[in-house]
């Protein structure tokens, strides 16, 4: 297979059957190699085509989706609606067992707290963001850039609830783009298969291929209580791909971490993944034990257990790659070629110095900070640890306390997520009507507190603050 990967806030990926040498790359919609792709693939792509694909692509939580009708119907993977299905279900009416098959649009149910977004505009703001951090370093540098990003977002979107603006860092800070999204806060479940059809064979996660399951679901975007008008959308093609035919996929990717150096990868292999995998496996065990206590417990644990299984299997795959000598030797060789190319370019070398050496120098600090960062904050971007075991109550409580503290400050001095331009996202997450289960919350919090004390030790000032005596 020949693979070329094109990425943005939505990814455009291409794969066609060919014996040609594999070629890969990641591209944003405003920086797509149109001429090269057309020459190589025999396509007739232009910017108008790319814009139509972008406007048909949907960001649904952490998932990718696509508009497939003029009346707001959106197709996505089944695992992307699993939380919605769980939130809408009760022990007496479990849609994961029956499937969700409404007979009319009036029976479509709103997914609590869910939102969907379509990327409508991309603007280059690199010069402005980089200028804000010029001459600064450390925390002052980061705060200046974040403050400028917040100002840009506020200027572009104001307080319009139907639009969300986000300044996105690309190419490790080489570029900054303002992404403007059309936001739909009323997202309703339109169809989902029963869980056993969607996870045929019993594999609870989405890191398996090929997939012999109905891993598909439909949601619908609503506006003012009615299905949203979506004139730009994908249309169904009943014909299967043929050998050599270009096939494109669009979506919203997570980071591939392709640009991490050998020193950074060693930190992930030696520190990040061992911690993540060991504590995730214990949370997985606690959830399994709880689910075996009865039917209600199995229902309550189903969705969080699926998430932990997904995270755990992803970590296993990453670890398998990082301990594969042949794979790591290949990456090391690529890095050597890259570094040599930079060194041989005198102008470029003078501009960037030796970032590999700088990154290697800070790894001891990164290794020391990972455990407290992951356990007390989560979301480091390197690992998969979820703070407080994914406890909803803890997450909401922390948002309320920090929100009260941060809102007393000027917007450009707050933590980034509490800036005026981003506050609505925090509020919508707090006010969504989601079910909570005290027994599940207790399991998650007990696991988190015990693991935090175990890993940081009782002598840690963080643990003393967290647990007292």
N, C-alpha and C positions, 0 to 999 in steps of 0.2 A: 504494500500500500504506500502511496505517496501522500504525505501530509503537509499541508501548509495551514498555519493557524493565524487567524486575524482577530485581534481582541480590542475591546473598548469597555465602556460602562456596559456595553453589550459586546459579546465576542462574535466575530464572523469567522467561522472555521470552514476550511475546504478539505475534502479528501476525495481522491479519485484513484481507481485501480490503475496501476502502472508499474513497470519494472524500473522506472527512473530512480535515481538516487533521492533519498528522502530530503526534503527541504522544509524548514520550519521558520516561522516568524510570527510576531504579534503586532497587530495593527489596529489603530482607532479608525472610526468611520471618516474622520476628517483628514486622515493621513494614509489612506489605502493606496497601494501601488497599482493603480488602475491599468496603466499602460503595460506593465510587466505581466500582470495577471492575464490580461486579454491576449498578449502575445504568446504566453506560455500555455494557456488553457483553451484558446480559441473562443473565448467568451466576448460579449459585447457590453461589459459592465461600464456604467458611467455614474457620476455622482448622484443623479436623480434616482437610479436604481438603489444605490446605497442608502439614500434618504428614505426610500419607501420601506426598505428592510428595517432600518432603524425605527421608523415610526410604527412598524408592525410588531416590534419586539417589546416585551414587557418585563419589568423587574418586579417580582412578586416575593417580598421578603428577601431571603437569601437565595432565591431560585430564579430560573429563567422561564419565560413563557412567551406565547405568541398570540396576537389577536387573530381570530379566524372567522369573524363575521362583522358586518357593518353595525351590529347592535350589541357590541361590547363583549361578545363571547371570547374567552381566552382559553387556550389549551396549555397544559403544563404537565409535569410528572405527578404521579399519585403521591409520592412521598412529600411533595411540596404542599399538599393540602392535609397532611396527616394531623397536624396540630389543630387545624380548623375542624376536621372531622371529630377529633377527640373533644374539643371544646363544645361542640354542638351535641355530643352524645351524652347519654346518662346510663347508669347501670341497667335501666329498664329498656332503653332504646339505644342500642349500640350500632351506629352506622358502619363501624368497621366490620361488623359481622354481616349486616344486611346489604351494605352498599347504600349510597345516597342517590336515589333515582326519582326526582320530583316529576310530577305529571304535567306541570305548567310552570311558567316563570313566577307565578304568584307563590309557589312553594319553595322557590330558591331561598336559602337562609344566609344571613349575613355572617361572615367569619369574624368573630370578635377580635378587635384590635388590628385587623389585617388592612394593609394598603397595597396598592399596585401603582407603578409609575412607568411612564413612557418618556424616553429621552427626546426632547423636542429641539434642543439647541445646544451648540458647543461653541464657546468663545475662548480664545487664548488670552490668559491673564498672567503669563509667565513673568514678563518684565515687571509688572506691578508687585507680584508676590516676592520675587527675588530682591527687588529694590528695598522692600520693607525690612528684610533681614540683613542688608548689607552692613558690614562692619561689626556685626554682633556675633556672639557665639553662645553655646550652652543654652540655658533656660531662656535667656533674653532673646536669643535668636528664634527659638521655637515659638515663644509667646508673640513676638512681633509678626511672624508669618501667619500664625493662627488668627491674630487680631485683624490682619489685613484681609485674610480669607473671609472672616465673618462680615467685615464691612462690604466686601464685594458681593457676598450673598444677599445681604440686606438691601443693597442698592438695586440688585437685579430683581428680587422677588418681593421685597417689602413684607407685608403681612397677609398676602394673598394665600388663603388656605388651599387653593387648587393648584398651586405651583410650589415646587421645592427646588432650591438652588444649592449646589454643592461644588466647592472648589476641590478638584481632584488632582492629586499628585501623580504624575506619570514618569516613567523612566527614572525611578529613584530620585525624584526631585528635579529632574532635568527640564520638565515642563509642568505647567499648571494650567488646567482647563476649567472653566466654569461650565458645569453641566446644569441645564435647566430641564426639570422633569415636570410633566403633567401628572399630578397626583390624584388618585382616586381613593378616597377614604371609605367608600361603601363598596366592598367586594363581597359577592355572594357565591356560595357553593352551588354549582349547577349540575354536577354529576361526579360521582366517585365510585369505583368498583369496591366490592367487598375485599377486605384485607388479604384473604387467602388467594384471591385471584391476582392481586397486585404484588404479592410476595411469593409467587409460586416457587415451591421447593423449600420454603421456610427461611430464605435469606432475608433478614430484616433490614438490610441496608441497601444503598444504591451504588456500591462500588463493585459491581459484578457485571461482566460482559462476556458472551451475549446474555441477554435477559429473556427468559421464557415466561413473561408475565405481562399483565395489562397495566404497565406502569404509566398510566395516563389519567388525567382528570380534567374537568372543565370548571372554570369560575366565570363570573360575569361582572363587568364593571358597571356600576350604577352612578348616576348623577341626578341630584334632585329627586330621588325616589324612582327614577326611570332608567331603563337600560341606556348606557352611554352611547352616543353616536360615534362610531369608529369607522369612517369611510375608507381609511387606509388599513388594509389587513391582508393576511396571507389567504390564499385559496388552495383548496384541496387538489392534489394531483394523484390520481389513482394508479399511475404507472410506476412500477418499481425502477430504481436506478439501473442503468446498464453499465457494463464495464467501460471505464475510461470517461464516463460522463461526470462533469464537475458537480459536486453536491456541496452546498453551503449550509452551515448551521450558525445561528445567531443566539447569543445568550449573555448572561451576566456572570463573569468568571470570578472565582477566588484567585488569589495570587498564586502563580506557578513557582515563585521563588527561584526562577532560573538564573537570576543574576547573583545569588548568594555565593560568597567566596568559599574556598576550602576551609578557612578558619571558622566561618559562620556555620558551615555544615557540620563541622566537628562538634560545635557547641550544641547543635540540635541533636546530633547522634548521642553524645555523651551525657547531656544534662537535661535537655527539654523532653525528649521522648521517653527516657526512663521514668522521669517523674510522672509525666502525663499517663503513661500506660499502666504504671503500678497503681496509681490512685483511681484511675478510671475502672480498672478491673475490679477493685474492691467495691466501688459504687454499683457496678454492674451486678456483683454478687448480692449486695444488699437488696437491690431492686428485684432480682430473681426470687430471693427468699421471701420478700414481702408479697410478690405476685402469687406465690404458692399457698398463701393463707386462705384464699377463697376467691369466689368469682368476682366480687366487688373489688378486691385488691388487685386481681389480675387486670381488670378494666382500668383502674387508676394508674397502674404501673406501665401499661402497654406503650403509651406514647413516649414517656421519658426513657423507658428501657430501649426502645427503638433508636432514640437519639444517641444514647450511650454506646449501643452496639455499633452504630454508624461511625462514631468518633473513634472507637477502639480499633475497628478494622482498618480505618484510614491510617491510624498510627502504626499498625502492624505492617502495612504496605510501605510506609515511609521508612521504617526501620530496616525492612528487608533490602531496600535500595541502598541505604547508607552503609550497610555492612557488607555489601557486594563489592569485592575488590576490583573486579573488572569494570563495573559501573563507575566507581569512584576514580579509578585510574583514567577512564575516559574523560570525566569532568576535569580532573587535574590537568590533563593534556590540553583541553580546550582553554583552561585558564592560563596556562603557560603561553599559548599562542596569542591570546588576547593581550596579556601583559607585555609580551614582546612587541606587539604592534603599537601599543601605546608608547613604549620606551623609544621606539624607532622614530616616532613622530615628535620632533623636538618641541614644536609649538604646543601640541596637545599635552605632552609630558610636563612642560613648564606650567601649563594652566592647571592641571589636575593633580600633579605630584604623584604620590604612590598611595592611592586609596586602599590597596590590598594590605599594605603594612599598617595603615591607620586602623583598619578594621580588625586586624590580627591583634593589635596592641590593646584594644578595648574588650576583647573576648573574656579575659579573666573577670572583668567587672560585670559583663553580661551574665556570665556563669553564676557569679555570686548573687546577682539580683533576681535571677529567674524565679527561684522558688517563692520568695516573698511576693514578687510581682504577680505570678500566676495564681497563688493561693489567696491573696488579699484583693486583687483587682481583676484577674482574668483578662482575656482578650489581648494578649501580648502580640498576636500576629505570628509568632513563631510556633506556638504549641496549640493545644486544644483544651486546656484546663478551663473549666467553667467555675467562676467564683461561687461559693456557697452551694455547690452541687447543683446549680441551676434553680435554686429556691426563688420562686416568684415573690414571696413575701419579703425576703431580704432585698431583692432587686428593687422593689417598689419603695421599701423603707429607705434604702440608701439614696435613691433618686429624690425622695422628698426632703431628706436632711440636707443633702448637698445642694439641691435646688434652692432651698431657703438661704443657705450660706452664699451661694454664688450670685443669686439675683440681687443681693445687697451691693454688689460690685458693679462698676461700669461694664458693659457688654464685652469690651475688648480686653478686659482683665480676668474674665471668668475661664473656667475649664471649657474647652471647645464645645462640648456637647450642650452646655447651658447658655451659649451665646444667643442673642435675640433671634438670629436667623435659624437656629436649630431647636429652639425651645418647644416649638409646637410638636415636634416628634416625641420629646420626652412626655409632654402632657397627654398626647393621644395614647401612648403606651400605658400611662398610669390610669387613665379613665376608661379603658376598654373593659367590658363586662366579661371577664374570664372566670371559669370555676377554679377554686382552690380546694385542696384536700389536706387537712391538718396532718394526718398520718404521713403522707408523702413529704410534706414540708419538714416534719421532724426527722425523717430518715435522711433527707438531704443535708439539713443543718448539722445533725450529729456527725455525719460522715465528714463534712467540711471542717468542723471544729476539731475533731480528733486527728484528721490528716494534717491540718495546719500545725497543731501542737507537735505532732510526730516529726514532721519534716523540718520545721523551724526550731524545734526544741523549746523546752520550758524556759530557757535562759534568754530567748529572743525578746527584745523590747516590744516587738509587734504582738507576740503571744501574751505578754503581760498586760498590754493595753486591751487586747481582745478578751482575755479570760480572767483577768484579775488574779485571784489566788486559786 
